[in-house]
């Protein structure tokens, strides 16, 4: 799958599939030699209060469960992290590439009468992650679970705060730990120093996939020449951007035919 994305061999019908992106990038991480790579990515997640996700004990193993069928939902990934004291940390990942949440809370219907498709997607996932049926499905004793959290993985440049707030608002879970993580964080970790030759191959392919799918972070403007080599604005992810710092020109004016330096 990694190679098919890198070389543009996927059919157009699945090119923007979140499942393809998830299996290629997160799936690639499971073949790396050290769980630290995934932990480094997860710990870039931030909650609604601006706190980074942390684990108080070193994580020794990571188990990957792709698209598990839970009571109300099917998250893209459930990661089971096992720390040095054999404590379990359950991390659900809801990945978005180009699409919004699959469902939102329909408050026109009494809560007891709402169907699954009338519930907020993040709310359902928070509830399922806290459900004892999920720990049974994962073959984990409830008493061994140290933490549970849901990560909302998107390609946004700023936190999708409203999505997260609504997910927490409508959730009936006892713990509503929801974090936001950007796909670019996986690219940043993929640029880490590889520990083995195999890691180097996998990490370089993950970097290429991220490049191909435009999942890398914009790092700002350098010094531009006096005459800009383009007309109009620079566009990144459909967001219009205009350089504000380090321009060689100090000010510009616009007329119908050209932009000129004053």
C-alpha positions as CSV (number, residue, x, y, z in Angstrom):
1,X,0.0,0.0,0.0
2,X,2.9,2.4,0.8
3,X,4.4,1.9,-2.7
4,X,1.0,2.3,-4.4
5,X,0.6,5.8,-2.8
6,X,4.2,6.8,-3.4
7,X,4.0,6.0,-7.1
8,X,0.5,7.3,-7.6
9,X,-0.9,3.9,-8.6
10,X,-4.1,4.0,-6.5
11,X,-7.3,4.3,-8.5
12,X,-8.9,7.8,-8.2
13,X,-11.9,6.2,-6.3
14,X,-9.7,5.4,-3.3
15,X,-7.0,8.1,-3.5
16,X,-8.5,10.2,-0.7
17,X,-9.7,7.3,1.4
18,X,-9.0,7.8,5.1
19,X,-8.7,4.0,5.5
20,X,-5.9,4.0,2.9
21,X,-4.0,6.9,4.6
22,X,-4.5,5.3,8.1
23,X,-3.3,1.8,7.1
24,X,-0.3,3.2,5.2
25,X,1.0,5.7,7.8
26,X,-0.1,4.2,11.2
27,X,0.2,0.7,9.8
28,X,3.7,1.4,8.8
29,X,4.6,2.4,12.4
30,X,3.7,-1.1,13.7
31,X,6.7,-2.6,11.7
32,X,9.3,-0.3,13.3
33,X,11.7,-1.8,15.7
34,X,10.9,0.4,18.7
35,X,7.4,1.5,20.1
36,X,9.1,4.8,21.0
37,X,8.3,6.0,17.4
38,X,4.6,5.7,18.0
39,X,4.8,7.1,21.5
40,X,6.7,10.1,20.2
41,X,3.8,10.8,17.8
42,X,1.1,10.2,20.3
43,X,2.7,12.6,22.8
44,X,2.3,15.4,20.4
45,X,-1.5,15.2,21.0
46,X,-3.0,18.1,22.9
47,X,-6.3,18.3,24.8
48,X,-8.8,21.1,25.0
49,X,-6.9,22.8,27.8
50,X,-3.6,22.7,25.9
51,X,-2.1,19.8,27.8
52,X,0.1,17.3,26.0
53,X,-0.7,13.6,26.2
54,X,1.7,12.0,28.6
55,X,2.3,8.5,30.0
56,X,3.8,8.4,33.5
57,X,5.5,5.0,33.0
58,X,7.7,4.1,30.0
59,X,5.7,2.2,27.3
60,X,7.3,-1.1,26.4
61,X,4.9,-2.5,23.9
62,X,2.2,-1.3,21.5
63,X,-0.6,-3.5,20.0
64,X,-2.5,-2.3,17.0
65,X,-6.1,-3.0,16.4
66,X,-7.4,-1.6,13.1
67,X,-11.1,-0.9,12.7
68,X,-12.3,-3.0,15.7
69,X,-16.1,-3.4,15.8
70,X,-17.2,-2.0,19.2
71,X,-20.7,-1.6,20.6
72,X,-21.6,1.7,18.9
73,X,-18.7,2.4,16.6
74,X,-15.7,1.3,14.6
75,X,-12.7,3.6,15.4
76,X,-10.0,3.6,12.8
77,X,-7.4,2.3,15.3
78,X,-7.3,1.2,18.9
79,X,-3.8,1.1,20.3
80,X,-3.1,-0.9,23.4
81,X,-0.1,0.4,25.2
82,X,1.6,-1.7,27.9
83,X,3.9,0.1,30.3
84,X,6.8,-1.2,32.3
85,X,4.5,-2.2,35.2
86,X,2.2,-4.2,32.9
87,X,-0.4,-1.4,33.1
88,X,-2.6,-0.9,30.0
89,X,-3.4,2.3,28.3
90,X,-6.2,2.3,25.7
91,X,-5.8,4.9,22.9
92,X,-8.6,5.2,20.4
93,X,-7.8,7.0,17.1
94,X,-10.4,8.6,14.9
95,X,-8.7,9.6,11.7
96,X,-9.9,12.2,9.3
97,X,-8.3,13.1,6.1
98,X,-10.8,15.1,4.0
99,X,-14.2,14.2,5.5
100,X,-16.0,15.6,8.6
101,X,-17.4,13.5,11.4
102,X,-19.6,10.8,10.2
103,X,-22.5,11.8,12.5
104,X,-23.5,14.5,14.8
105,X,-25.9,14.6,17.8
106,X,-29.5,15.0,16.9
107,X,-30.9,16.8,19.9
108,X,-34.4,16.9,18.3
109,X,-34.8,13.3,19.4
110,X,-35.0,12.2,23.0
111,X,-31.6,10.8,24.0
112,X,-33.0,7.3,24.9
113,X,-34.6,7.1,21.4
114,X,-31.5,8.2,19.4
115,X,-30.1,5.7,17.0
116,X,-26.4,5.3,16.5
117,X,-26.5,7.5,13.4
118,X,-28.1,10.2,15.4
119,X,-25.2,10.3,17.9
120,X,-22.1,12.4,17.7
121,X,-19.3,10.2,16.4
122,X,-16.7,11.2,19.0
123,X,-19.3,10.8,21.8
124,X,-19.9,7.3,20.7
125,X,-16.3,6.5,20.6
126,X,-15.6,8.0,24.0
127,X,-18.4,5.9,25.4
128,X,-17.2,2.7,23.8
129,X,-13.6,3.2,25.0
130,X,-14.9,3.4,28.5
131,X,-17.2,0.4,28.2
132,X,-16.3,-2.8,29.9
133,X,-17.3,-4.7,26.7
134,X,-14.3,-3.1,25.0
135,X,-11.8,-4.2,27.5
136,X,-13.3,-7.8,27.3
137,X,-12.9,-7.6,23.5
138,X,-9.3,-6.6,23.9
139,X,-8.8,-9.4,26.5
140,X,-7.8,-6.9,29.2
141,X,-8.8,-7.0,32.8
142,X,-10.5,-3.7,33.8
143,X,-8.4,-3.5,36.9
144,X,-5.2,-3.4,34.8
145,X,-6.3,-0.4,32.7
146,X,-4.4,2.8,33.7
147,X,-5.8,5.3,31.2
148,X,-8.2,5.7,28.3
149,X,-8.1,8.5,25.7
150,X,-9.5,9.3,22.3
151,X,-7.3,11.0,19.7
152,X,-9.0,13.0,17.0
153,X,-6.4,12.8,14.1
154,X,-7.0,15.4,11.4
155,X,-5.1,17.5,8.8
156,X,-6.3,20.8,10.3
157,X,-3.8,23.6,10.9
158,X,-5.6,24.6,14.1
159,X,-7.4,22.5,16.7
160,X,-11.0,21.5,15.6
161,X,-12.2,22.7,19.0
162,X,-15.9,22.7,18.2
163,X,-15.9,19.1,17.1
164,X,-14.1,18.1,20.2
165,X,-16.3,20.1,22.6
166,X,-19.4,18.6,21.1
167,X,-18.0,15.2,21.4
168,X,-17.4,15.7,25.1
169,X,-20.7,17.5,25.7
170,X,-22.8,14.6,24.4
171,X,-20.7,11.8,25.8
172,X,-22.0,9.7,28.7
173,X,-18.6,8.2,29.3
174,X,-17.1,8.4,32.8
175,X,-13.8,9.7,31.3
176,X,-13.9,12.1,28.4
177,X,-10.2,12.4,27.6
178,X,-10.1,13.6,24.0
179,X,-7.0,14.9,22.3
180,X,-6.2,16.4,18.9
181,X,-3.3,15.3,16.8
182,X,-2.3,16.4,13.3
183,X,-1.1,14.0,10.6
184,X,2.0,16.2,10.3
185,X,3.1,14.9,13.6
186,X,3.7,11.4,12.1
187,X,5.8,13.0,9.4
188,X,7.9,14.8,12.0
189,X,8.5,11.5,13.8
190,X,9.2,9.7,10.5
191,X,12.1,12.2,10.1
192,X,13.7,11.0,13.4
193,X,17.0,9.1,13.3
194,X,16.4,5.5,12.4
195,X,17.6,2.8,14.7
196,X,18.0,0.0,12.2
197,X,18.3,-0.3,8.4
198,X,14.8,-1.6,8.3
199,X,13.6,1.4,10.2
200,X,15.3,3.7,7.7
201,X,13.4,2.0,4.8
202,X,10.0,2.2,6.6
203,X,10.5,5.8,7.9
204,X,11.6,7.0,4.5
205,X,8.5,5.5,2.8
206,X,6.2,7.0,5.5
207,X,7.8,10.4,4.7
208,X,7.1,9.9,1.0
209,X,3.5,9.0,1.7
210,X,3.1,12.1,3.8
211,X,4.6,14.2,1.1
212,X,2.4,12.6,-1.5
213,X,-0.7,13.2,0.6
214,X,0.2,16.7,1.6
215,X,0.5,15.8,5.3
216,X,3.6,17.7,6.0
217,X,3.8,21.0,7.9
218,X,4.4,24.4,6.3
219,X,7.6,25.8,7.8
220,X,7.3,29.4,6.9
221,X,8.7,31.8,4.4
222,X,12.4,32.6,3.8
223,X,13.8,35.7,2.1
224,X,12.0,36.3,-1.2
225,X,13.5,38.0,-4.2
226,X,12.5,41.6,-4.9
227,X,10.3,40.5,-7.8
228,X,8.0,37.7,-6.7
229,X,8.2,34.7,-9.1
230,X,4.4,34.3,-9.1
231,X,1.2,36.3,-9.3
232,X,-1.3,36.4,-6.5
233,X,-1.4,34.3,-3.3
234,X,0.4,31.2,-2.2
235,X,-2.2,28.5,-1.4
236,X,-1.6,25.6,1.0
237,X,-4.5,23.2,1.8
238,X,-7.0,25.7,0.4
239,X,-5.9,28.3,2.9
240,X,-4.8,31.6,1.4
241,X,-1.4,32.7,2.8
242,X,0.6,35.8,2.3
243,X,4.1,36.3,3.6
244,X,4.3,38.7,6.5
245,X,7.9,38.5,7.6
246,X,11.4,38.7,6.0
247,X,10.2,40.1,2.7
248,X,12.9,42.0,0.8
249,X,10.1,44.4,-0.3
250,X,8.7,46.6,2.4
251,X,5.3,47.4,0.9
252,X,3.2,46.7,-2.2
253,X,0.4,48.3,-4.1
254,X,-1.9,46.6,-6.6
255,X,-3.5,47.9,-9.9
256,X,-5.3,46.1,-12.7
257,X,-2.1,45.1,-14.5
258,X,0.7,44.6,-12.0
259,X,2.0,44.7,-8.5
260,X,4.8,47.2,-8.1
261,X,7.2,48.2,-5.4
262,X,6.8,51.6,-3.9
